[in-house]
Amino acid sequence: LYCSVFWFGTLHLDLSRDMRQAFAIVNGTELPMNGQLLGGRFRLGPVWYYLLAALVWLFKGWLPIVMALAALAGTQVFLAYLLGKEVQSKQAGMVFAALGVFPSWTFYEQMFPTHVILVPALVMLAMVAAVRFAKNGKQKYLLVQGLAFSLAIHAHPTALIAVLPLLYF
């Protein structure tokens, strides 16, 4: 159900700019080292461009690319379940997952798919990794936490709100 909303996704100025960059990467005319400009001051990383380029190379069409983005963004429901399960119980995981499907601001972002749609999934992945690191101390979870959180911040700086619980764990 979550992914079905993406069928109505439309191309807008930000995504058309990003898709142009992805096509340039696939065609070999550009290999950007920086991403888009945030607030006219800070350069984000180019990971989003390369993700889109991989999808362009694989699918070569608008609808399959949007549906692949939907699948990536939709992992937030599964990750919400894992987070609730790790913190409390399977029942709490089910409640978290159910709440992740309800319409919210990020739900409406699906109409204009941009890098922002990946923020909830990346933050939840970082949270799951943080809780697992706190439980068993395996370094791989610390690495996953750092990578997911840095990608979330690059996707949108509102992910910074999660820094306090991450530091707690």
ChimeraX attribute file (.defattr): number of C-alpha atoms within 10 A of each C-alpha:
attribute: neighborCount
match mode: 1-to-1
recipient: residues
	/A:1	7
	/A:2	18
	/A:3	18
	/A:4	12
	/A:5	14
	/A:6	23
	/A:7	14
	/A:8	11
	/A:9	19
	/A:10	15
	/A:11	15
	/A:12	13
	/A:13	9
	/A:14	14
	/A:15	16
	/A:16	13
	/A:17	13
	/A:18	21
	/A:19	19
	/A:20	15
	/A:21	23
	/A:22	25
	/A:23	20
	/A:24	16
	/A:25	20
	/A:26	18
	/A:27	12
	/A:28	9
	/A:29	10
	/A:30	12
	/A:31	15
	/A:32	15
	/A:33	11
	/A:34	12
	/A:35	19
	/A:36	17
	/A:37	11
	/A:38	12
	/A:39	7
	/A:40	7
	/A:41	7
	/A:42	10
	/A:43	14
	/A:44	19
	/A:45	19
	/A:46	17
	/A:47	17
	/A:48	22
	/A:49	26
	/A:50	20
	/A:51	14
	/A:52	25
	/A:53	24
	/A:54	17
	/A:55	20
	/A:56	19
	/A:57	16
	/A:58	11
	/A:59	14
	/A:60	13
	/A:61	11
	/A:62	14
	/A:63	15
	/A:64	15
	/A:65	19
	/A:66	25
	/A:67	18
	/A:68	16
	/A:69	22
	/A:70	22
	/A:71	15
	/A:72	15
	/A:73	24
	/A:74	21
	/A:75	19
	/A:76	25
	/A:77	22
	/A:78	18
	/A:79	24
	/A:80	28
	/A:81	25
	/A:82	24
	/A:83	28
	/A:84	19
	/A:85	18
	/A:86	18
	/A:87	14
	/A:88	11
	/A:89	14
	/A:90	15
	/A:91	12
	/A:92	18
	/A:93	22
	/A:94	19
	/A:95	15
	/A:96	20
	/A:97	20
	/A:98	14
	/A:99	14
	/A:100	21
	/A:101	16
	/A:102	10
	/A:103	10
	/A:104	10
	/A:105	9
	/A:106	16
	/A:107	16
	/A:108	14
	/A:109	15
	/A:110	24
	/A:111	16
	/A:112	19
	/A:113	22
	/A:114	19
	/A:115	22
	/A:116	20
	/A:117	25
	/A:118	23
	/A:119	24
	/A:120	21
	/A:121	21
	/A:122	26
	/A:123	27
	/A:124	25
	/A:125	25
	/A:126	29
	/A:127	28
	/A:128	25
	/A:129	27
	/A:130	24
	/A:131	21
	/A:132	21
	/A:133	19
	/A:134	14
	/A:135	11
	/A:136	9
	/A:137	12
	/A:138	12
	/A:139	12
	/A:140	12
	/A:141	21
	/A:142	18
	/A:143	15
	/A:144	18
	/A:145	25
	/A:146	16
	/A:147	14
	/A:148	21
	/A:149	24
	/A:150	19
	/A:151	22
	/A:152	27
	/A:153	20
	/A:154	23
	/A:155	23
	/A:156	17
	/A:157	15
	/A:158	12
	/A:159	19
	/A:160	13
	/A:161	11
	/A:162	16
	/A:163	13
	/A:164	9
	/A:165	11
	/A:166	18
	/A:167	8
	/A:168	9
	/A:169	13
